[in-house]
């Protein structure tokens, strides 16, 4: 029996709230996803050039696609009403655009933009921090940002994490240029305060150890609730020889905590580190890694909890047959949220084959519900650089994601936002 009217003042004849409740008995529980264009992009961008950050009023989005500046766009909680400002940045050459890394951070002083670049000094990579206000406007400080670290090799990509209390910046980088990736044998790291003053001096965090020819590949870092940090490194040997996914905890002085944990990765492994919060246990136990693996078909997404206490992969979901997943995961107040583009390469269409990718946007809620939020029957047109999803929690059970779509001819790239319900 339909008792929709018993909802009283909460009754809706058209669903507008994200609450998982069908309160008008029409078989629909929640509103549809809302897609919107955030910005046109000057070129196809990788995750290194784009980042996002939740703020009380919505989201900030940072884009590096123009020499000497970063574009900061503020979106409201519905991911609409974009307002954009520009901040000066020491990124000028195409080589630096391809080797840089950027990330919006939440600090004890408010939002900030971190980026690393090889412009400004010869044969050097530097990390910078630009303070921002809630609208994305730059705060006081040197033009281009405060220098946090220097490494005497150009075109080194870094990773960054803000400490739990928001006052210390942890940065990690490989010792070799991305132009010679198989030369990376060491991972370096340092911690500074927000003014660039050293808290923990630069030291070697990990070294390649499998063979004399193995190298350090994909790196991720995560701040832990106890003030320390977690580092994951994919040590590679070669396409036929496997490798190791290595994880190590560090305290707030970058000293190792406990024993390193390692896994045997499968083909095309990608990782995302998350802290599941108090619901995941004590600070030393709540960190987890989400894995994308593509050994045969379909691709799988799984999570490993209790990383340093024998945790093993737990399957989250699989893609459709013959499709891989370009994904991200984040821990929210409601639990682990995962979103991905389920992607396949179509037959060559003429022109640049980098555009010959098509995918559908999916999400997985903490309760295990999968849903396809693609806006229509046709898949999204994608570039091979679009192997990323930015994912942020929004108020009232909503989630926000950003992806890049690309078409040709003429060549065009757009940053798209989607707000979807994930109770």
C-alpha positions in Angstrom: 0.0 0.0 0.0 1.2 3.5 -0.9 1.4 5.6 2.2 3.3 8.5 0.7 1.1 11.1 2.3 2.2 9.8 5.7 5.5 11.6 5.1 3.6 14.8 5.9 5.7 17.9 5.4 8.5 15.8 3.9 6.3 14.5 1.1 7.6 15.4 -2.4 5.6 14.8 -5.6 9.0 15.0 -7.4 12.1 13.7 -5.7 14.5 16.5 -4.8 16.3 15.1 -1.7 19.1 12.6 -1.7 17.8 10.3 1.0 17.2 6.8 -0.6 13.5 7.1 0.1 10.7 6.8 -2.4 8.3 9.1 -0.6 5.8 9.5 -3.4 5.6 5.8 -4.3 6.5 6.2 -8.0 9.4 3.8 -7.9 12.0 6.6 -7.9 14.0 7.2 -4.7 16.4 10.1 -5.6 17.0 12.8 -8.2 19.0 12.1 -11.3 22.6 13.1 -11.6 23.3 16.7 -12.7 26.1 17.2 -15.3 27.7 20.6 -15.9 30.6 22.1 -17.8 33.3 23.6 -15.5 35.8 24.9 -18.0 37.2 24.5 -21.5 40.8 23.2 -21.4 43.7 24.4 -23.5 44.9 20.8 -24.0 44.4 17.3 -22.8 45.4 17.2 -19.2 46.5 14.4 -16.9 45.6 14.1 -13.2 48.9 15.9 -12.5 47.5 19.2 -13.9 44.1 19.1 -12.2 42.9 18.9 -8.6 40.0 19.6 -6.4 39.2 20.4 -2.8 36.0 20.5 -0.8 35.3 23.8 1.0 32.2 24.7 3.1 30.5 26.5 0.2 31.2 23.8 -2.5 34.5 22.9 -4.3 37.6 24.6 -5.5 39.2 23.2 -8.7 42.7 24.1 -9.9 43.8 23.7 -13.5 47.3 24.1 -15.0 46.9 24.5 -18.8 48.2 28.0 -19.4 51.8 29.3 -19.0 52.6 31.2 -15.8 49.2 30.8 -14.2 46.9 28.3 -12.5 43.2 28.7 -12.9 41.2 28.3 -9.7 37.5 27.8 -10.2 35.0 27.9 -7.3 31.8 25.8 -7.6 28.8 25.9 -5.3 27.5 22.8 -3.5 25.4 21.9 -6.6 28.6 22.2 -8.7 27.2 25.1 -10.6 27.9 28.9 -10.7 31.6 28.7 -11.6 33.8 31.7 -10.7 37.4 31.6 -11.9 40.5 33.5 -10.8 44.1 33.2 -11.9 47.2 32.8 -9.7 50.8 33.2 -10.8 52.8 29.9 -11.1 56.3 29.0 -12.1 55.2 26.7 -14.9 56.1 27.9 -18.4 57.4 25.2 -20.7 55.6 22.2 -22.2 58.2 19.9 -20.6 57.2 21.3 -17.2 53.5 20.9 -17.9 54.1 17.2 -18.6 56.3 16.6 -15.5 54.7 18.8 -12.9 52.3 17.7 -10.2 49.6 19.8 -8.4 47.2 19.4 -5.5 44.8 21.6 -3.7 45.3 21.2 0.1 43.3 22.0 3.2 45.6 23.6 5.7 45.1 25.1 9.2 45.1 28.5 7.5 42.6 27.6 4.8 43.0 26.3 1.2 46.3 26.2 -0.5 47.7 25.1 -3.9 50.8 22.9 -4.0 52.7 22.3 -7.2 56.1 21.1 -8.3 57.9 22.5 -11.3 61.2 22.5 -13.1 61.0 26.1 -14.4 62.9 29.0 -12.8 66.2 27.2 -12.0 68.3 25.0 -14.4 68.4 21.2 -13.6 66.2 21.6 -10.5 62.7 20.6 -9.4 61.0 22.7 -6.8 57.9 22.4 -4.8 55.7 25.5 -4.1 52.8 26.4 -1.9 50.3 29.2 -2.7 47.9 30.2 0.1 44.3 30.8 -1.1 41.1 32.3 0.4 37.8 30.5 0.3 37.1 32.1 -3.2 40.3 30.8 -4.6 42.1 34.1 -4.6 45.8 34.1 -3.8 46.9 35.1 -0.3 50.0 37.0 0.7 53.3 35.5 -0.2 56.0 35.4 -2.9 54.8 35.4 -6.5 54.5 31.8 -7.6 54.4 30.6 -4.0 56.7 29.7 -1.2 59.4 27.2 -2.1 59.1 24.1 0.1 61.8 21.8 -1.4 64.5 21.7 -4.1 65.9 18.6 -5.8 68.9 18.9 -8.2 67.3 17.0 -11.1 64.8 18.6 -13.6 61.4 17.1 -14.4 61.0 15.1 -11.3 57.3 14.5 -10.4 56.3 14.7 -6.7 53.5 13.8 -4.4 52.1 15.7 -1.4 50.0 15.1 1.7 48.9 17.6 4.4 49.3 16.4 7.9 46.2 15.6 10.0 46.4 18.9 11.9 46.9 20.9 8.7 50.2 22.6 9.6 52.8 20.3 8.1 53.4 19.5 4.4 54.8 16.1 3.4 56.4 15.8 0.0 57.9 12.8 -1.7 59.6 12.5 -5.0 61.7 10.0 -7.0 65.4 10.7 -7.6 65.3 10.6 -11.4 63.5 12.6 -14.2 60.3 11.2 -15.6 62.2 11.3 -19.0 64.3 8.4 -17.7 61.7 6.6 -15.5 63.7 3.3 -15.3 66.5 5.2 -13.6 64.4 5.9 -10.5 65.9 3.9 -7.7 65.2 6.1 -4.6 62.2 7.9 -3.1 63.1 11.0 -1.3 60.9 12.9 1.2 60.7 15.9 3.5 58.3 17.8 5.8 58.0 21.5 6.1 55.7 23.9 7.7 53.4 26.2 5.7 56.1 28.9 5.5 58.6 26.5 4.0 60.6 26.0 7.2 62.1 22.5 7.5 60.4 20.2 10.0 62.0 16.9 8.9 65.0 17.2 6.6 65.1 15.5 3.3 65.9 11.7 3.5 65.6 8.6 1.5 62.3 6.9 2.3 62.6 3.8 0.0 65.1 2.2 -2.3 64.6 -0.3 -5.2 65.5 -3.7 -3.9 64.1 -6.4 -6.1 67.0 -6.5 -8.6 69.8 -4.3 -9.8 67.6 -3.2 -12.7 64.3 -2.7 -11.0 62.9 0.8 -10.6 60.4 2.8 -8.6 57.2 3.5 -10.5 53.8 4.8 -9.3 54.0 6.6 -5.9 51.1 7.6 -3.6 51.2 9.3 -0.2 48.5 9.7 2.6 48.4 11.6 5.8 47.4 9.4 8.8 45.2 10.5 11.7 48.1 10.0 14.3 50.2 12.7 12.5 52.3 10.3 10.5 52.2 9.3 6.8 51.7 6.3 4.6 53.7 5.8 1.3 53.0 3.3 -1.4 55.4 2.5 -4.2 55.0 0.2 -7.2 58.5 -1.3 -7.7 58.7 -2.6 -11.3 61.0 -5.1 -12.9 59.5 -5.5 -16.4 56.3 -6.6 -18.1 57.1 -10.3 -17.8 58.8 -10.3 -14.4 56.2 -8.8 -12.1 57.2 -6.5 -9.3 56.0 -5.4 -5.9 53.5 -3.0 -4.4 55.3 -1.8 -1.3 53.7 0.1 1.6 55.5 1.7 4.6 54.3 3.9 7.5 56.3 6.8 8.7 56.0 8.9 11.9 55.8 12.7 11.9 59.6 12.8 11.7 59.7 10.5 8.6 61.1 7.6 10.6 59.8 4.2 9.5 57.1 2.7 11.8 56.9 -1.1 11.9 57.7 -3.4 9.0 57.1 -2.7 5.3 54.1 -4.6 3.7 54.3 -5.8 0.1 51.9 -7.4 -2.4 52.5 -9.1 -5.8 50.7 -6.8 -8.2 48.7 -8.0 -11.2 48.7 -6.5 -14.6 48.1 -2.8 -15.0 47.8 -2.2 -11.2 46.7 1.3 -10.1 46.3 2.4 -6.5 44.5 4.9 -4.3 45.2 5.3 -0.6 42.4 6.2 1.7 42.0 6.6 5.5 38.7 5.0 6.6 38.6 7.1 9.7 37.4 6.0 13.2 35.1 3.5 11.6 38.1 1.7 10.2 39.7 1.3 13.6 42.7 2.9 15.3 44.9 5.4 13.4 47.5 2.7 12.6 44.8 0.4 11.3 42.3 2.6 9.4 44.5 3.2 6.2 43.5 1.1 3.2 44.5 0.8 -0.4 42.0 0.5 -3.3 43.4 -1.5 -6.3 42.6 -1.5 -10.0 43.8 -4.6 -11.7 43.4 -5.6 -15.3 44.7 -9.2 -15.7 42.5 -10.6 -18.4 38.9 -9.2 -18.5 37.1 -7.6 -16.9 39.1 -5.2 -14.7 38.6 -5.5 -11.0 38.4 -2.9 -8.2 39.2 -4.2 -4.7 40.2 -2.8 -1.3 42.8 -4.0 1.2 42.1 -3.0 4.8 44.3 -3.7 7.9 47.3 -3.2 5.7 49.9 -4.1 8.3 47.9 -6.8 10.1 47.4 -9.4 7.3 44.6 -7.7 5.3 43.9 -9.2 1.9 42.1 -7.8 -1.2 38.3 -7.7 -0.9 36.5 -7.4 -4.3 34.4 -4.2 -4.7 33.3 -4.5 -8.2 34.2 -5.4 -11.8 33.9 -3.6 -15.1 32.0 -4.8 -18.1 33.8 -7.3 -20.2 36.8 -6.0 -22.1 36.7 -2.6 -20.3 39.2 -1.2 -17.9 38.5 1.3 -15.1 39.9 4.8 -14.8 39.0 5.3 -11.1 39.3 7.1 -7.8 38.3 6.4 -4.3 37.7 8.5 -1.2 36.7 7.9 2.4 33.7 10.0 3.4 31.6 10.4 6.5 29.3 7.7 5.1 32.1 5.3 4.2 34.2 4.4 1.2 33.0 5.9 -2.1 34.4 4.7 -5.4 33.8 6.2 -8.9 35.2 5.2 -12.3 35.1 5.5 -16.0 34.5 2.1 -17.5 36.5 2.4 -20.7 37.3 0.7 -23.9 39.2 1.7 -27.0 37.1 1.9 -30.1 38.1 1.2 -33.7 40.4 3.9 -35.1 38.3 6.8 -36.3 41.0 8.6 -38.3 43.2 11.4 -36.9 44.8 11.2 -33.5 44.2 7.8 -32.0 44.5 9.3 -28.5 40.9 10.4 -28.9 39.6 6.8 -29.6 38.4 6.1 -26.1 34.8 5.8 -24.9 33.6 5.3 -21.4 30.6 5.4 -19.0 30.7 6.9 -15.5 29.9 4.6 -12.6 29.8 4.9 -8.9 29.8 2.5 -6.0 28.2 3.6 -2.7 29.3 2.4 0.8 26.3 0.1 0.8 27.5 -1.7 -2.3 25.1 -0.1 -4.9 26.6 0.3 -8.4 25.0 2.9 -10.6 25.7 4.2 -14.1 25.4 8.0 -14.1 26.4 8.6 -17.8 24.1 11.3 -19.2 22.5 9.4 -22.0 22.8 6.2 -24.0 26.1 7.1 -25.7 29.4 6.8 -23.8 31.5 9.8 -23.0 34.2 10.7 -25.6 37.6 10.4 -23.9 41.3 11.1 -24.5 43.9 8.7 -23.3 45.1 11.3 -20.8 41.7 11.2 -19.1 42.7 8.3 -16.8 41.5 10.0 -13.7 38.4 11.0 -11.7 38.4 13.7 -9.1 36.0 12.8 -6.3 34.7 14.9 -3.4 32.0 14.4 -0.7 29.2 17.0 -0.8 26.5 17.8 1.8 23.3 15.9 2.3 24.4 12.5 0.8 25.6 14.0 -2.5 28.9 13.2 -4.2 30.8 15.4 -6.7 33.1 14.1 -9.4 35.1 15.8 -12.2 36.2 14.1 -15.5 37.7 15.3 -18.8 35.9 14.8 -22.1 37.6 15.2 -25.5 36.5 15.4 -29.1 38.0 16.0 -32.5 37.9 17.6 -35.1 38.2 20.4 -34.1 40.2 19.4 -31.0 38.3 20.3 -27.8 38.7 19.3 -24.2 36.2 20.1 -21.4 36.3 19.6 -17.6 32.9 18.2 -16.7 31.3 18.0 -13.2 28.7 15.5 -12.1 26.7 15.7 -8.8 25.1 12.4 -8.0 23.2 10.9 -5.0 25.1 8.3 -2.9 23.3 7.8 0.4 
